[in-house]
Amino acid sequence: MSAPEITQGPAIFSDRDVQTQATLIHLSGIIAFFIVPLIVYLSQQDKRSELAEQAREALNFQITLAIMWATSLATTLLLIGLLFMPFLLLLGLIFPVLAAVSTSRGSRYRYPFALRLVT
């Protein structure tokens, strides 16, 4: 008896290459922050809607994370920001990995708390 497969939504990827690219877009946020998702979103928004959709999700999450980092750094003088920095590091690692796992299985991923600034 095998364990049930957990997915975030219906399978959307029509091509294995697109699925791999979407996975790499999410993982790139760990190293390159919002740069790679922004480039992919701007270059693919008209050509491949599923790839642009995942790039937009990653971009929105990275922008949200950047705003949270800026807030944390601004409140470091009050020592409140120091408390949030380890939490932000974990968020910046865990959620892109979860998104990459979901997209590698062929499902779309929607970050649970990202601001939807890029539509």
Backbone as JSON Lines, residues from 0, in Angstrom:
{"i":0,"aa":"M","n":[0.85,-1.17,0.0],"ca":[0.0,0.0,0.0],"c":[0.9,1.24,0.0]}
{"i":1,"aa":"S","n":[0.7,2.12,-0.96],"ca":[1.53,3.31,-1.05],"c":[0.82,4.51,-0.42]}
{"i":2,"aa":"A","n":[1.63,5.48,-0.03],"ca":[1.09,6.68,0.58],"c":[0.4,7.53,-0.47]}
{"i":3,"aa":"P","n":[-0.66,8.22,-0.11],"ca":[-1.34,9.09,-1.09],"c":[-0.44,10.25,-1.48]}
{"i":4,"aa":"E","n":[-0.54,10.65,-2.72],"ca":[0.26,11.75,-3.23],"c":[-0.4,13.07,-2.88]}
{"i":5,"aa":"I","n":[0.37,13.98,-2.32],"ca":[-0.15,15.28,-1.92],"c":[0.23,16.31,-2.97]}
{"i":6,"aa":"T","n":[-0.75,17.02,-3.5],"ca":[-0.5,18.07,-4.48],"c":[-1.23,19.33,-4.05]}
{"i":7,"aa":"Q","n":[-0.79,20.44,-4.57],"ca":[-1.38,21.72,-4.24],"c":[-2.53,22.09,-5.17]}
{"i":8,"aa":"G","n":[-2.65,21.45,-6.3],"ca":[-3.69,21.79,-7.25],"c":[-3.64,20.83,-8.41]}
{"i":9,"aa":"P","n":[-4.47,21.03,-9.4],"ca":[-4.47,20.13,-10.55],"c":[-3.19,20.25,-11.35]}
{"i":10,"aa":"A","n":[-2.83,19.16,-12.0],"ca":[-1.63,19.17,-12.83],"c":[-1.83,20.17,-13.97]}
{"i":11,"aa":"I","n":[-0.81,21.0,-14.2],"ca":[-0.96,22.04,-15.22],"c":[0.1,21.97,-16.29]}
{"i":12,"aa":"F","n":[1.14,21.21,-16.07],"ca":[2.26,21.25,-16.99],"c":[2.08,20.28,-18.14]}
{"i":13,"aa":"S","n":[2.14,20.81,-19.35],"ca":[1.96,20.0,-20.54],"c":[3.27,19.41,-21.02]}
{"i":14,"aa":"D","n":[4.37,19.89,-20.52],"ca":[5.68,19.48,-21.01],"c":[6.62,19.31,-19.81]}
{"i":15,"aa":"R","n":[7.43,18.28,-19.85],"ca":[8.38,18.01,-18.77],"c":[9.41,19.13,-18.64]}
{"i":16,"aa":"D","n":[9.8,19.74,-19.74],"ca":[10.76,20.84,-19.7],"c":[10.19,22.05,-18.96]}
{"i":17,"aa":"V","n":[8.93,22.34,-19.21],"ca":[8.27,23.46,-18.54],"c":[8.18,23.17,-17.04]}
{"i":18,"aa":"Q","n":[7.89,21.94,-16.7],"ca":[7.82,21.52,-15.31],"c":[9.18,21.71,-14.62]}
{"i":19,"aa":"T","n":[10.24,21.31,-15.29],"ca":[11.59,21.47,-14.75],"c":[11.95,22.94,-14.6]}
{"i":20,"aa":"Q","n":[11.6,23.75,-15.59],"ca":[11.88,25.18,-15.52],"c":[11.13,25.83,-14.36]}
{"i":21,"aa":"A","n":[9.89,25.45,-14.16],"ca":[9.1,26.0,-13.05],"c":[9.72,25.61,-11.71]}
{"i":22,"aa":"T","n":[10.21,24.38,-11.62],"ca":[10.88,23.94,-10.4],"c":[12.13,24.77,-10.14]}
{"i":23,"aa":"L","n":[12.91,25.01,-11.17],"ca":[14.14,25.8,-11.02],"c":[13.84,27.27,-10.69]}
{"i":24,"aa":"I","n":[12.74,27.78,-11.22],"ca":[12.36,29.16,-10.9],"c":[12.13,29.32,-9.41]}
{"i":25,"aa":"H","n":[11.39,28.36,-8.83],"ca":[11.12,28.44,-7.39],"c":[12.41,28.28,-6.57]}
{"i":26,"aa":"L","n":[13.28,27.36,-6.97],"ca":[14.53,27.15,-6.24],"c":[15.49,28.32,-6.39]}
{"i":27,"aa":"S","n":[15.41,29.03,-7.5],"ca":[16.32,30.16,-7.72],"c":[16.1,31.27,-6.7]}
{"i":28,"aa":"G","n":[14.93,31.33,-6.11],"ca":[14.66,32.35,-5.1],"c":[15.54,32.22,-3.88]}
{"i":29,"aa":"I","n":[16.06,31.03,-3.61],"ca":[16.93,30.83,-2.47],"c":[18.26,31.57,-2.67]}
{"i":30,"aa":"I","n":[18.73,31.61,-3.91],"ca":[20.04,32.21,-4.19],"c":[19.9,33.6,-4.82]}
{"i":31,"aa":"A","n":[19.05,33.72,-5.83],"ca":[18.98,34.95,-6.62],"c":[17.8,35.84,-6.25]}
{"i":32,"aa":"F","n":[17.06,35.48,-5.23],"ca":[15.91,36.25,-4.76],"c":[14.89,36.46,-5.88]}
{"i":33,"aa":"F","n":[14.57,37.69,-6.24],"ca":[13.5,37.92,-7.21],"c":[14.01,38.09,-8.64]}
{"i":34,"aa":"I","n":[15.3,38.05,-8.88],"ca":[15.86,38.34,-10.2],"c":[15.43,37.32,-11.25]}
{"i":35,"aa":"V","n":[15.62,36.04,-10.99],"ca":[15.28,35.0,-11.97],"c":[13.77,34.94,-12.22]}
{"i":36,"aa":"P","n":[12.92,34.93,-11.16],"ca":[11.48,34.93,-11.45],"c":[11.03,36.15,-12.26]}
{"i":37,"aa":"L","n":[11.65,37.31,-12.0],"ca":[11.3,38.52,-12.75],"c":[11.67,38.37,-14.22]}
{"i":38,"aa":"I","n":[12.87,37.89,-14.5],"ca":[13.3,37.72,-15.89],"c":[12.41,36.73,-16.62]}
{"i":39,"aa":"V","n":[12.11,35.61,-15.98],"ca":[11.27,34.59,-16.63],"c":[9.86,35.12,-16.83]}
{"i":40,"aa":"Y","n":[9.32,35.81,-15.83],"ca":[7.97,36.34,-15.96],"c":[7.87,37.33,-17.11]}
{"i":41,"aa":"L","n":[8.83,38.23,-17.2],"ca":[8.79,39.24,-18.26],"c":[8.99,38.62,-19.65]}
{"i":42,"aa":"S","n":[9.78,37.57,-19.73],"ca":[10.06,36.96,-21.03],"c":[9.02,35.92,-21.45]}
{"i":43,"aa":"Q","n":[8.27,35.36,-20.5],"ca":[7.36,34.26,-20.83],"c":[5.89,34.56,-20.6]}
{"i":44,"aa":"Q","n":[5.54,35.74,-20.17],"ca":[4.15,36.0,-19.8],"c":[3.17,35.82,-20.97]}
{"i":45,"aa":"D","n":[3.61,36.0,-22.19],"ca":[2.72,35.83,-23.33],"c":[2.86,34.46,-24.0]}
{"i":46,"aa":"K","n":[4.0,33.81,-23.82],"ca":[4.28,32.57,-24.54],"c":[3.75,31.33,-23.83]}
{"i":47,"aa":"R","n":[4.08,31.17,-22.57],"ca":[3.7,29.98,-21.82],"c":[3.02,30.41,-20.54]}
{"i":48,"aa":"S","n":[1.73,30.29,-20.51],"ca":[1.0,30.81,-19.37],"c":[1.32,30.06,-18.07]}
{"i":49,"aa":"E","n":[1.54,28.73,-18.12],"ca":[1.81,28.0,-16.88],"c":[3.19,28.35,-16.31]}
{"i":50,"aa":"L","n":[4.16,28.59,-17.16],"ca":[5.48,28.99,-16.69],"c":[5.43,30.42,-16.15]}
{"i":51,"aa":"A","n":[4.75,31.29,-16.84],"ca":[4.61,32.67,-16.37],"c":[3.85,32.72,-15.06]}
{"i":52,"aa":"E","n":[2.86,31.84,-14.9],"ca":[2.08,31.81,-13.66],"c":[2.96,31.43,-12.47]}
{"i":53,"aa":"Q","n":[3.8,30.43,-12.63],"ca":[4.68,30.01,-11.54],"c":[5.78,31.04,-11.29]}
{"i":54,"aa":"A","n":[6.26,31.69,-12.34],"ca":[7.24,32.77,-12.17],"c":[6.61,33.93,-11.41]}
{"i":55,"aa":"R","n":[5.36,34.24,-11.73],"ca":[4.64,35.31,-11.02],"c":[4.46,34.96,-9.54]}
{"i":56,"aa":"E","n":[4.13,33.71,-9.24],"ca":[3.99,33.27,-7.85],"c":[5.3,33.43,-7.1]}
{"i":57,"aa":"A","n":[6.39,32.95,-7.72],"ca":[7.71,33.07,-7.09],"c":[8.1,34.53,-6.91]}
{"i":58,"aa":"L","n":[7.81,35.34,-7.9],"ca":[8.14,36.77,-7.83],"c":[7.36,37.45,-6.71]}
{"i":59,"aa":"N","n":[6.08,37.18,-6.61],"ca":[5.26,37.77,-5.54],"c":[5.78,37.35,-4.16]}
{"i":60,"aa":"F","n":[6.16,36.08,-4.02],"ca":[6.69,35.62,-2.74],"c":[8.01,36.31,-2.42]}
{"i":61,"aa":"Q","n":[8.9,36.42,-3.39],"ca":[10.19,37.05,-3.15],"c":[10.05,38.54,-2.84]}
{"i":62,"aa":"I","n":[9.1,39.21,-3.47],"ca":[8.85,40.62,-3.16],"c":[8.31,40.75,-1.73]}
{"i":63,"aa":"T","n":[7.4,39.86,-1.36],"ca":[6.86,39.86,0.0],"c":[7.97,39.62,1.01]}
{"i":64,"aa":"L","n":[8.84,38.68,0.72],"ca":[9.96,38.38,1.6],"c":[10.91,39.58,1.7]}
{"i":65,"aa":"A","n":[11.14,40.28,0.59],"ca":[12.01,41.47,0.6],"c":[11.41,42.57,1.47]}
{"i":66,"aa":"I","n":[10.1,42.74,1.4],"ca":[9.43,43.74,2.25],"c":[9.57,43.35,3.71]}
{"i":67,"aa":"M","n":[9.43,42.08,4.0],"ca":[9.58,41.61,5.38],"c":[11.02,41.8,5.88]}
{"i":68,"aa":"W","n":[12.0,41.55,5.0],"ca":[13.4,41.77,5.38],"c":[13.66,43.25,5.63]}
{"i":69,"aa":"A","n":[13.13,44.11,4.78],"ca":[13.33,45.55,4.96],"c":[12.72,46.03,6.28]}
{"i":70,"aa":"T","n":[11.55,45.52,6.6],"ca":[10.9,45.87,7.86],"c":[11.72,45.36,9.03]}
{"i":71,"aa":"S","n":[12.21,44.15,8.91],"ca":[13.01,43.56,9.98],"c":[14.31,44.35,10.19]}
{"i":72,"aa":"L","n":[14.95,44.72,9.09],"ca":[16.19,45.5,9.21],"c":[15.92,46.89,9.78]}
{"i":73,"aa":"A","n":[14.78,47.48,9.42],"ca":[14.44,48.8,9.93],"c":[14.16,48.78,11.43]}
{"i":74,"aa":"T","n":[13.67,47.67,11.92],"ca":[13.35,47.57,13.35],"c":[14.46,46.89,14.15]}
{"i":75,"aa":"T","n":[15.61,46.68,13.54],"ca":[16.73,46.06,14.24],"c":[17.22,46.93,15.39]}
{"i":76,"aa":"L","n":[17.16,48.22,15.23],"ca":[17.59,49.12,16.31],"c":[16.72,48.95,17.56]}
{"i":77,"aa":"L","n":[15.49,48.53,17.37],"ca":[14.6,48.28,18.51],"c":[14.73,46.84,19.01]}
{"i":78,"aa":"L","n":[15.61,46.08,18.39],"ca":[15.86,44.67,18.69],"c":[14.72,43.74,18.31]}
{"i":79,"aa":"I","n":[13.64,44.28,17.82],"ca":[12.53,43.45,17.36],"c":[12.89,42.75,16.06]}
{"i":80,"aa":"G","n":[13.59,43.47,15.19],"ca":[13.97,42.91,13.9],"c":[14.87,41.7,14.03]}
{"i":81,"aa":"L","n":[15.71,41.67,15.06],"ca":[16.59,40.52,15.26],"c":[15.82,39.24,15.54]}
{"i":82,"aa":"L","n":[14.67,39.38,16.16],"ca":[13.85,38.2,16.46],"c":[13.25,37.59,15.19]}
{"i":83,"aa":"F","n":[12.98,38.41,14.2],"ca":[12.34,37.94,12.97],"c":[13.32,37.4,11.93]}
{"i":84,"aa":"M","n":[14.58,37.75,12.03],"ca":[15.55,37.35,11.01],"c":[15.69,35.83,10.86]}
{"i":85,"aa":"P","n":[15.8,35.05,11.94],"ca":[15.86,33.59,11.75],"c":[14.57,33.04,11.13]}
{"i":86,"aa":"F","n":[13.45,33.62,11.5],"ca":[12.16,33.22,10.94],"c":[12.12,33.5,9.44]}
{"i":87,"aa":"L","n":[12.62,34.64,9.03],"ca":[12.65,34.99,7.61],"c":[13.61,34.1,6.83]}
{"i":88,"aa":"L","n":[14.73,33.74,7.44],"ca":[15.65,32.81,6.79],"c":[14.96,31.46,6.53]}
{"i":89,"aa":"L","n":[14.23,30.98,7.52],"ca":[13.51,29.71,7.35],"c":[12.44,29.82,6.28]}
{"i":90,"aa":"L","n":[11.69,30.91,6.28],"ca":[10.66,31.11,5.26],"c":[11.27,31.13,3.87]}
{"i":91,"aa":"G","n":[12.41,31.81,3.74],"ca":[13.08,31.91,2.46],"c":[13.65,30.59,1.96]}
{"i":92,"aa":"L","n":[13.82,29.64,2.84],"ca":[14.31,28.32,2.45],"c":[13.18,27.3,2.28]}
{"i":93,"aa":"I","n":[12.27,27.28,3.22],"ca":[11.24,26.23,3.24],"c":[10.23,26.39,2.11]}
{"i":94,"aa":"F","n":[9.67,27.57,1.94],"ca":[8.61,27.72,0.95],"c":[9.06,27.54,-0.49]}
{"i":95,"aa":"P","n":[10.24,28.04,-0.89],"ca":[10.69,27.72,-2.26],"c":[10.92,26.22,-2.47]}
{"i":96,"aa":"V","n":[11.39,25.52,-1.45],"ca":[11.58,24.08,-1.59],"c":[10.23,23.38,-1.72]}
{"i":97,"aa":"L","n":[9.25,23.78,-0.91],"ca":[7.9,23.21,-1.03],"c":[7.31,23.48,-2.42]}
{"i":98,"aa":"A","n":[7.52,24.69,-2.92],"ca":[7.03,25.03,-4.25],"c":[7.73,24.2,-5.32]}
{"i":99,"aa":"A","n":[9.03,24.0,-5.17],"ca":[9.78,23.2,-6.14],"c":[9.32,21.75,-6.14]}
{"i":100,"aa":"V","n":[9.06,21.2,-4.98],"ca":[8.58,19.82,-4.89],"c":[7.21,19.7,-5.56]}
{"i":101,"aa":"S","n":[6.35,20.66,-5.29],"ca":[5.02,20.63,-5.88],"c":[5.07,20.73,-7.4]}
{"i":102,"aa":"T","n":[5.88,21.65,-7.91],"ca":[5.96,21.8,-9.37],"c":[6.7,20.64,-10.02]}
{"i":103,"aa":"S","n":[7.62,20.02,-9.3],"ca":[8.31,18.86,-9.87],"c":[7.36,17.67,-10.01]}
{"i":104,"aa":"R","n":[6.29,17.67,-9.24],"ca":[5.26,16.63,-9.35],"c":[4.21,16.98,-10.39]}
{"i":105,"aa":"G","n":[4.33,18.14,-11.0],"ca":[3.41,18.53,-12.06],"c":[2.22,19.34,-11.59]}
{"i":106,"aa":"S","n":[2.27,19.86,-10.37],"ca":[1.16,20.64,-9.82],"c":[1.56,22.1,-9.68]}
{"i":107,"aa":"R","n":[0.59,22.96,-9.72],"ca":[0.87,24.38,-9.48],"c":[1.02,24.6,-7.99]}
{"i":108,"aa":"Y","n":[1.73,25.63,-7.63],"ca":[1.93,25.97,-6.22],"c":[1.56,27.43,-6.02]}
{"i":109,"aa":"R","n":[0.85,27.68,-4.96],"ca":[0.46,29.04,-4.59],"c":[0.97,29.29,-3.18]}
{"i":110,"aa":"Y","n":[1.86,30.27,-3.04],"ca":[2.42,30.57,-1.73],"c":[1.3,31.04,-0.81]}
{"i":111,"aa":"P","n":[1.27,30.58,0.44],"ca":[0.13,30.83,1.31],"c":[-0.02,32.27,1.78]}
{"i":112,"aa":"F","n":[1.05,33.04,1.86],"ca":[0.9,34.38,2.43],"c":[1.55,35.48,1.59]}
{"i":113,"aa":"A","n":[1.85,35.21,0.34],"ca":[2.49,36.21,-0.5],"c":[1.51,37.31,-0.89]}
{"i":114,"aa":"L","n":[2.01,38.52,-0.9],"ca":[1.21,39.64,-1.41],"c":[1.11,39.5,-2.92]}
{"i":115,"aa":"R","n":[-0.03,39.65,-3.49],"ca":[-0.23,39.52,-4.92],"c":[-0.05,40.88,-5.59]}
{"i":116,"aa":"L","n":[1.19,41.33,-5.64],"ca":[1.49,42.64,-6.2],"c":[1.64,42.6,-7.72]}
{"i":117,"aa":"V","n":[2.18,41.5,-8.24],"ca":[2.33,41.32,-9.69],"c":[1.17,40.46,-10.13]}
{"i":118,"aa":"T","n":[0.35,41.0,-11.03],"ca":[-0.83,40.23,-11.48],"c":[-0.77,39.97,-12.96]}
